Amino acid sequence: MEEERREVCLNGEEEEVVIKDEDKVALQFMDSLHNYLSLSDSLSSTLRQGWLELASARYSMGTSRVNSSLLDLKFHSAATILKITENEDGTQPHFTLQKWVSSEHELESTKLEYKNEQPQDSNSIKSSENLMGLADNDEVQKERHKSLSVFGVLISPKLRATQLSFEKALETLIEIANLRSSLLHSFSQLNQEVEDTKE
Amino acid sequence: MYGFEAMTFNIHGGYLEAIVRGHRSGLLTTADYNNLCQCETLDDIKMHLSATEYGPYLQNEPSPLHTTTIVEKCTLKLVDDYKHMLCQATEPLSTFLEYITYGHMIDNVVLIVTGTLHERDVQELLEKCHPLGMFDSIATLAVAQNMRELYRLVLVDTPLAPYFSECITSEDLDDMNIEIMRNTLYKAYLEDFYRFCQKLGGATAEIMSDLLAFEADRRAVNITINSIGTELTRDDRRKLYSNFGLFYPYGHEELAVCEDIDQVRAVMEKYPPYQSIFAKLSYGESQMLDKAFYEEEVKRHCLAFEQQFHYAVFFAYMRLREQEIRNLMWISECVAQNQKSRVHDSVVFIF
């Protein structure tokens, strides 16, 4: 790298710009990788918390009230939808989560779609949630209650906490998927830049 | 206050009281729980339990073990103890022992009905039912579409039939109706059990009144907390509270209008026996409330054994075993999930 820079200084400014673009892409790749690893840790701890809260809910409510045989097998519309879009050249898929979506709540799904296009940082996700909270809180709460009603209407707050934990884990998974997509795109760009430079 | 139970109780109840006191001495101690909490795997738990009364029930289970397997086998031990006592009992003890299982029967009925509503296979649901709550025609529950059919086709010949008078409607079964049915049945069962114990009189009536009143009060608090933020109206909530207990009637009026956990706390703190429960919790917290209630329940059930010649020891033993099984379930889950630091969040020591 050092030798390349010296050659650049002798040859002129144009090649210096190329090197800086490579650095920029490399830095972007490393940043994305760092965020990816942080989010993976965050996902692991969120899932651990969710599973323990589920065990705690089974402890409080009893195993006959919280078990897999109560899950609804009837045909019903999905509460959560994942949309995959691609960029112009089809090299970078983008994942968008639409939570608590049903046919009568398309307005909220549009807002949630906007929310998932925010910068892929957990802090910014939280701040966008705060901005959106007042608008969709009641409808989202109703959808959450409806989703948990398979276990009964009068359920423990621990089961509601479990739902929130797994919901957060799902959001983190989508962030990880988008970051991975960005990582792979940056990596392929970097490879391309390096090959171009060698030529 | 009491009659001459000491003169006549042992004629019919002496053998079984000795049996149940023997079972009580087999409950896990603090040392047992400390050993279990240090286990690294579920096989370690099985090894530690092999030295207890659960040993014969777990010894043939192959590895890898699951937490549900441990709970099922430990429950079988409870069921065997119960069946042995029931087949040896004469009236009125046999009726008293049967009353202890009606709560499980209600849970099983609701499980089958809810699972059928969700189009689950009946055999799968029957495997999840509590063995103490099984009855002959339970599988036929899957046929009913509304409560009237439920009663007419199946439950009219079961001990739960008298409890259906308050909740028979022709409305189709849905999640809300089923929840109201569950709690209405349980309310009727508790009140009936309470009246039965009062008729028995003596030490049984005295001690069982206290234990059942605590159960009624705890249910009232749980119904209140669990219904916050749901569609259940205040009137419907009020109808689900039992008509006895420390909170009846004025505490129920206050609980019916509570909208958050702090308001529930304010109501409970007016009653001295329950002040200690909320003293352990910080404001706005409800996560540890279940454990606080279980600790209070265990304390009261242990005290039941301090007196002789009454039937409450049988009720207390069954409840203490159920708490022990809950403890084992929690410890197993913490070990299986590699979260042993949280194991003391919910374990309630019995001795």
HADDOCK unambig.tbl for C-alpha pairs under 7 A between the chains (distance, minus, plus):
assign (segid A and resid 55 and name CA) (segid B and resid 333 and name CA) 6.69 0.50 0.50
assign (segid A and resid 59 and name CA) (segid B and resid 326 and name CA) 6.31 0.50 0.50
assign (segid A and resid 59 and name CA) (segid B and resid 330 and name CA) 6.85 0.50 0.50
assign (segid A and resid 60 and name CA) (segid B and resid 290 and name CA) 6.37 0.50 0.50
assign (segid A and resid 64 and name CA) (segid B and resid 111 and name CA) 6.87 0.50 0.50
assign (segid A and resid 64 and name CA) (segid B and resid 128 and name CA) 6.58 0.50 0.50
assign (segid A and resid 64 and name CA) (segid B and resid 129 and name CA) 6.76 0.50 0.50
assign (segid A and resid 69 and name CA) (segid B and resid 115 and name CA) 6.67 0.50 0.50
assign (segid A and resid 69 and name CA) (segid B and resid 120 and name CA) 6.87 0.50 0.50
assign (segid A and resid 69 and name CA) (segid B and resid 124 and name CA) 6.96 0.50 0.50
assign (segid A and resid 69 and name CA) (segid B and resid 125 and name CA) 6.39 0.50 0.50
assign (segid A and resid 70 and name CA) (segid B and resid 114 and name CA) 6.83 0.50 0.50
assign (segid A and resid 70 and name CA) (segid B and resid 115 and name CA) 5.14 0.50 0.50
assign (segid A and resid 70 and name CA) (segid B and resid 118 and name CA) 6.89 0.50 0.50
assign (segid A and resid 71 and name CA) (segid B and resid 118 and name CA) 6.80 0.50 0.50
assign (segid A and resid 72 and name CA) (segid B and resid 118 and name CA) 4.47 0.50 0.50
assign (segid A and resid 72 and name CA) (segid B and resid 119 and name CA) 6.88 0.50 0.50
assign (segid A and resid 73 and name CA) (segid B and resid 118 and name CA) 5.65 0.50 0.50
assign (segid A and resid 73 and name CA) (segid B and resid 119 and name CA) 5.72 0.50 0.50
assign (segid A and resid 73 and name CA) (segid B and resid 120 and name CA) 6.75 0.50 0.50
assign (segid A and resid 74 and name CA) (segid B and resid 118 and name CA) 6.00 0.50 0.50
assign (segid A and resid 74 and name CA) (segid B and resid 119 and name CA) 6.20 0.50 0.50
assign (segid A and resid 149 and name CA) (segid B and resid 175 and name CA) 6.55 0.50 0.50
assign (segid A and resid 152 and name CA) (segid B and resid 175 and name CA) 6.10 0.50 0.50
assign (segid A and resid 152 and name CA) (segid B and resid 179 and name CA) 6.06 0.50 0.50
assign (segid A and resid 153 and name CA) (segid B and resid 175 and name CA) 6.57 0.50 0.50
assign (segid A and resid 153 and name CA) (segid B and resid 176 and name CA) 6.05 0.50 0.50
assign (segid A and resid 153 and name CA) (segid B and resid 179 and name CA) 6.12 0.50 0.50
assign (segid A and resid 154 and name CA) (segid B and resid 223 and name CA) 6.75 0.50 0.50
assign (segid A and resid 154 and name CA) (segid B and resid 226 and name CA) 4.92 0.50 0.50
assign (segid A and resid 154 and name CA) (segid B and resid 227 and name CA) 5.45 0.50 0.50
assign (segid A and resid 155 and name CA) (segid B and resid 226 and name CA) 5.36 0.50 0.50
assign (segid A and resid 156 and name CA) (segid B and resid 226 and name CA) 5.45 0.50 0.50
assign (segid A and resid 157 and name CA) (segid B and resid 226 and name CA) 6.66 0.50 0.50
assign (segid A and resid 158 and name CA) (segid B and resid 287 and name CA) 6.81 0.50 0.50
